[in-house]
Amino acid sequence: NQVLEMFDHAYSNYMEHAYPADELMPLTCRGRVRGQEPSRGDVDDALGKFSLTLIDTLDTLVVLNKTKEFEEAVKKVIKDVNLDNDIVVSVFETNIRVLGGLLGGHSVAIMLKEKGEYMQWYNGELLHMAKELGYKLLPAFNTTSGLPYPRVNLKFGVRHPEARTGTETDTCTACAGTLILEFAALSRFTGTSIFEEYARKALDFIWEKRQRSSNLVGVTINIHTGDWVRKDSGVGAGIDSYYEYLLKAYVLLGDDSFLERFNTHYDAIMRYISQPPLLLDVHIHKPMLNARTWMDSLLAFFPGLQVLKGDIRPAIETHEMLYQVIKKHNFLPEAFTTDFRVHWAQHPLRPEFAESTYFLYKATGDPYYLEVGKTLIENLNKYARVPCGFAAMKDVRTGSHEDRMDSFFLAEMFKYLYLLFADKEDMIFDIEDYIFTTEAHLLPLWLSTTNQTISKKNMTAEYTELDDSNFDWTCPNTQILFPNDPMFAQSIREPLKNVVDKSCPRGISRAEESLGSGPKPPLRARDFMASNPEHLEILKKMGVSLIHLKDGRVQLVQHAVQAASSLDAEDGLRFMQEMIELSSQQQKEQQLPPRAVQIVSHPFFGRVVLTAGPAQFGMDLSKHKAGTRGFVATVKPYNGCSEITNPEAVKDKIALMQRGQCMFAEKARNIQKAGAIGGIVIDDNEGSSSDTAPLFQMAGDGKNTDDITIPMLFLFNKEGNIILDAIREYEAVEVLLSDKAKDRDLEMENMDQKLSENDSHKQNSEEATSASQDVGVVSEEPEEGENSDVTDTDSLSPAHVDSDSISVSSQDSYAPGTDETSAPEPACTQGDHQPQEQKTETESNSKVNWDNKVQPMESILADWNEDIEAFEMMEKDEL
């Protein structure tokens, strides 16, 4: 009854405030219409101006015994819904939600019509709409591989001049492999074979492209070549429903080849990915190597699939782990780490955990799972319910809401929760006569013997290399799984009952940590600083050693046997995995190349070029080849966070200011208002340098930054001090801000040398002009936390990662090289092969503290070109 009341609250608010829009926005009590609301990126690809939520909810109404409402809803869909909109939608989402919704509605409509009381007027109208939609999706399959394009225009198809789609090259495995149930059902219902043929061809292609030694598939595949674009493999986002549809296609269609494929994959999953109770992503070519240190919430469907497979023990274990995460955070975060901390904090009211709870209850009959369902209901009412429906959680830690109620919430969540608590007499039909699609739509099992347009053949002979001795060729009967042992499930759960609490590092205050009282949380890769002796000691304890490479980097290698204890060895392994993840993440981020600050005044004349980080706002120096040239001036206050008090000194100059205490964009606005023609922010972290830290780009403040028109660059402390020292020495210092170094001013340099009469002055001048700043960036792992100002609100993001900077060890495990900052001698930068004994200072009384080496301009430019090429290749590089 509580589930029914909650459903009514959600459904009636959608119909009252949102229909005919695709979704309800429960915080603002209005419909979400694509194009009228700010774009949410790929999430909006599910919206097609076809009353998505109503279509997705059709068969839920019948499951919940709301037949009158169902009849009215079907009439509304037939009368109001238009499928011929000029709008680009996701093939995957439209298939599972809209095509599946129409077919599920048709399935229960003909069932009700046969019963004789409702839907007597119904004449297959929903099926006609489904067929129309099926034909609209077919143009997406116009590829040589048979894999569909990820998006299609409902009106114009793909690659039509007005389609605005068809240029994509990649799709996710689940996107291409989650079509067979709906497309085959459409073919079986209508007798038109083309839909089933296309879906089978896509599945066949993915099967052929599996990694043959591991039998795993990647997350993303090129739809033209079949090459794996993302080579990590798991059972969560991007792959999940591909596995689900292989097993369910066997159930619905009776084709042995689907079961054999599923069993082959399942064997690989249990061998490499399943680490009970965890399910961890791995690399398809190196399946013993974990690809992530976190799990996503979509894998919560997998215990339910394991029940269908008949493998109950791991299903119980994983489900119990997920339930403990829910008890900790009230909902399942979108992603959480292997030590059960929040990785992505959103929760869009996903139903996968409720789905697995239902299947486990059906399989075990254990009332424990009714208590789990009760917890889900209480949490939804307590934390997600709002006056106008149910709102997704923006952050499970704070309980903040998002103005979003996805259609799957009505299509799946209430269906599974109702079925969990319903007795047979509460149902007006036998649910066992149907199979659930991934969107929980109902397709009747009698389709397996209807309109068999595809010749069914056992393809076992084609897979002779597989050992199928352990394959089950029938589906398990839940009624005889546990005939004599009702305590079976509890005996499996018992050892795991504290797995989340025991794994979570105990939170302690900074004060306690500094006093040394209480256990310290394990060292995280993102916090690691190579210059911190305490961190190095922790690494040693975890069995991680540092190897100094000739190019100035440090290679991390773990030997588990050298760890102080088995727990320390585990911490070390996790640290290494995080370091790999961090590096991989950095490489995939689309970032701007570095910029240049060139000192062009006497006595430098362009010889000194400093590597600078770009800004995501202000003048784009790559589009202004001449750059911005001007004398520099220090602002007051030096942080630039309030109105500039010395505007006369800053006007028409390039302003120098210190990082910290406010957002970069705020600094830019203040100096622009004071009349500055550009700005340089200098890092306040003593000793930081582009030689030993990753380059950053300055992010905006989350607001519109179009009002900022001057160029802004970021210099690390060492490079910034070069300019500050030059000001102290020569007072008037002129610099050029540009996208790359310009040729130095030889004419002015020669004239300056002729005018010089004082030998000692001349000698000093030559010393200064020979100083050069190496702009080759060796950017390694970001050492966040290096900044001493904990409250610094400047927003930094990594701007450049050298793709050659990852060093691979053949030892037990490895992590990318990290810049050595703790060594007394400077680390070599790119192109340097000098011995580590090189001198760091020339004369002790020298006021200008620069590296005493000259690098020709051609070499500088070549270095930069290498960096930029490496940056462009990042997306293609594999760890």
Residue, then its C-alpha position, 0 to 999 in steps of 0.5 A: n500500500q505504501v508503494l502504491e501511495m508513493f507511485d500515485h504521488a509521483y505519477s499524478n504530479y507528472m500528469e498534472h505538472a509535466y505531461p505532455a513533456d518528457e519528464l517532471m522537474p519535481l523541484t520547480c513543478r514543471g515539465r522538462v522540455r528539451g531546448q527550453e531548459p539548460s542542456r545537461g549534455d548526454v543525459d538529455d539524449a533520452l528526451g525526444k518530445f514524445s512524453l517519455t515518462l508516460i510511455d515508460t510507465l504504461d506496463t507499471l500501471v498494470v503491474l500495480n493493478k491500475t487498469k483504469e489508469f492504464e486504459e486512459a494512459v494508452k488513449k493519451v499516448i495514441k492521441d497525443v504522442n508524436l514520434d516524427n520530431d526533428i530531434v536527435v535522440s540516443v538509439f539506446e535510450t529510445n530503444i529501452r525506454v520508448l520502444g520497450g515501453l510501447l511493446g510492454g504496453h502492447s503486451v499487457a494490453i492484449m493480455l487484458k483484452e483477452k481477459g475480457e474486461y478492459m481494453q476491448w477497444y484496443n486494436g494494436e495501436l501501440l504496436h503500430m507506433a512501436k513499428e513506426l519507431g523501429y523504422k526510425l531507428l533503423p538508419a542508425f545501423n547503416t554502418t559496415s560493422g552493423l553496430p548502430y550510430p549512438r544517435v539518430n534524428l527521429k525525423f531525418g535519420v542519420r547523415h542526412p544534411e538536416a540530421r545533425t548527427g552521423t559523424e560519431t565514430d564510437t559507441c558503448t558496448a551496452c548501447a550496441g548490445t542492448l537491442i535484441l529483446e525489443f527488436a526481436a519482440l517487434s519482429r515476432f509481434t509484427g512478422t517483420s524480420i528486419f529488426e531482429e536481423y539488425a540487432r543480431k548482427a550487432l551482437d554478432f559483431i561485438w562477440e567477434k571483437r571480444q578479447r580472445s584471450s580474456n573473453l572480455v569486452g571493452v567499454t567503448i568500440n569504434i562503430h566502423t572498425g570494431d577497434w576498442v576505444r576504451k579497453d577497460s572492462g567491468v559489469g557496470a556503466g557502458i557494458d552492463s545490459y550487454y551481458e544481461y541481454l545475452l542471457k535474456a535473449y536465450v530465455l526469450l528466443g531459445d537460441d543456444s548461441f546466446l547462452e553459450r556467449f553469456n556463459t563464456h563471458y560470465d566465466a571471464i567475469m567470475r575469473y577476473i572482475s569478481q573479487p567477492p563482494l567487489l566487482l572491479d574493472v580490469h583491462i581486457h588485455k591484462p585482466m589481472l590488472n585493475a583499471r579502477t579503484w572505484m565501482d559505479s552504481l549501475l553494477a547493482f543489477f548484476p546480483g539479479l542477473q546472477v540469480l537468473k544464471g543460478d549463481i546465488r552465493p556471489a549474488i548474495e555477497t555483492h548485494e550485501m556489500l551494496y546494502q551496507v553502502i546504502k545504509k551508510h549513505n542512505f542511497l547508492p552513490e553513483a560511484f564509490t571507492t573500494d574502501f566504500r567512500v563516495h567517489w561520485a556523490q549523485h544518486p538519480l533514484r536508480p532502480e538496479f539495487a531494488e531489482s536485485t533485491y526482488f530477484l534475491y527474495k524470489a530466489t531465497g524466500d528470505p524475509y531479510y530482503l523484505e527488510v531491505g525493501k522497507t529500508l529503500i521505501e523509507n529512505l525514498n520518503k524521508y530524503a527524496r520525496v518533495p511536494c511535487g514528486f521525488a527528486a534525485m539526490k545531487d549529493v548523498r552526503t549532504g542530502s541536496h536535491e537535483d531538479r530531476m525525476d527520470s522516467f526509469f524511476l516510474a518504469e522500474m523502481f515502483k514495479y520492483l518494489y511492488l513485486l517484492f511485497a506483492d502476494k500472488e493474489d495481489m497480481i491480476f496476471d502471472i508475472e512468471d509468463y513474462i521476461f523483464t527488459t533492462e528497463a523492466h518492460l514486460l515481454p511475453l515468453w510465448l514470443s519464443t515460438t511465434n514468427q520465428t523469422i530467424s532460423k534457429k541454429n546451435m552454433t556450438a560447433e563454431y566455438t570448439e575452443l571453449d570448454d563448456s563442461n561447466f555450462d548449464w544449458t537450462c535456466p534455474n528454477t527458483q522454487i527448488l534452489f533452496p528447498n531445505d535450507p532457509m538459512f542459506a542466504q544468511s550463512i553467506r551474508e554473515p561474514l560480510k555484515n561489517v565489511v563496509d564499516k571495517s574497510c572505511p578508514r576512521g575519520i579523525s580530526r587534523a588536530e588528532e592527526s598532528l598530535g599523533s593520537g588515533p589511527k591515520p587514514p591511508l595515504r591517497a595518491r592524490d595527496f602524495m608529495a615526493s618531497n614529504p619525508e613522512h609520505l616516503e616513510i609510509l610508502k616504504k611501509m607499504g612495500v613501495s620503493l622509489i627508483h630515480l630515473k635519468d630524466g629526473r622522474v621517479q618510478l614507483v614500484q611495489h613489492a608486496v613481500q616487502a610491506a610491513s604487514s598484509l594490511d600495509a601491502e593492501d594499502g600499497l596496492r590500492f595506492m598504486q591503483e589510484m596513482i595509475e587511475l590518476s594518471s589515466q584520468q589526467q591524460k584523458e582530460q582535454q586541456l589547453p597547451p602551455r603559454a609563454v611569458q617572455i622577458v623582452s626588455h634589457p638585458f634579456f631581449g627575449r632570451v628568458v622564456l617562462t612556461a606559463g599555465p593558461a586560463q579558461f577565460g580572458m583573451d585566448l593567446s592562441k588566436h592573437k599571434a602577436g600576444t600582449r606586450g607591456f611593462v609589469a607592475t605589482v598590484k596592491p593588495y598583492n593578492g588582487c582580491s579587492e579593488i586595486t589601490n594603485p591603479e596609476a601604477v597598473k594602468d596600461k601595464i601587465a599586473l603581477m599578483q599572488r595566488g590565493q584568497c579568491m578566485f582567479a576570475e575575481k583577480a582578473r576583473n579587479i586588475q582589468k577595472a584598474g586598467a591593466i592590459g594583462g595579468i600574471v598570477i604567481d604561485d604562493n607555494e614557495g619553491s614550486s616550479s614547472d620543472t617539478a610540478p604539473l602545469f595548471q590552467m586557471a579555471g573560471d568561477g562557475k559564472n559567465t566570464d565573457d566580461i574578462t577580455i585581458p589575457m591571464l597566465f599562471l606562473f609557478n613560484k620559481e618562474g614568478n620570482i625570476i620576474l620579481d628579481a628582474i624588477r628589483e635589479y632593473e626596475a622597468v621590466e617588459v614582458l610578452l604574453s603569447d602562445k609560444a616564444k617569439d624570436r629574440d630582439l637581436e638588433m636591440e641586443n647588439m645595440d645594448q652591447k655596443l653602448s656598454e662601456n663598463d666591463s664588469h657591468k657588461q659581464n653581469s649583463e651577459e650572465a643575465t642574458s645567458a640565463s634561460q628558462d627551459v620550457g619543456v614541461v615534464s608534468e607528472e602526477p598532480e601533487e594536490g595539497e602541495n599548496s600551503d594555503v588550505t583555504d585557497t579558493d583558486s580553482l586549478s586544473p591540470a593543463h598539460v601531461d607529457s604522454d611519455s612521462i609514465s614509467v612502467s615497471s615489470q615488478d609486482s605493480y607499478a605507477p607513473g613516474t612522479d617528479e622528484t622534488s625532495a632531492p637536493e639537486p634539481a631534477c633534469t627536465q626534458g632533453d637534459h642528461q646531465p649528471q645529478e652532481q650538476k651545480t645549482e648556483t654559480e656565485s653566492n652573491s648573485k641576485v638573480n637565481w636562474d639556471n645557468k644554461v642556455q637553450p637555443m630558441e629552436s630547441i625551445l620551440a622543438d620542445w614545445n612542439e613535442d609537448i603539444e603533439a604529445f597532448e594531442m596524442m593523449e586520447k589515443d595513448e593507452l596506459 
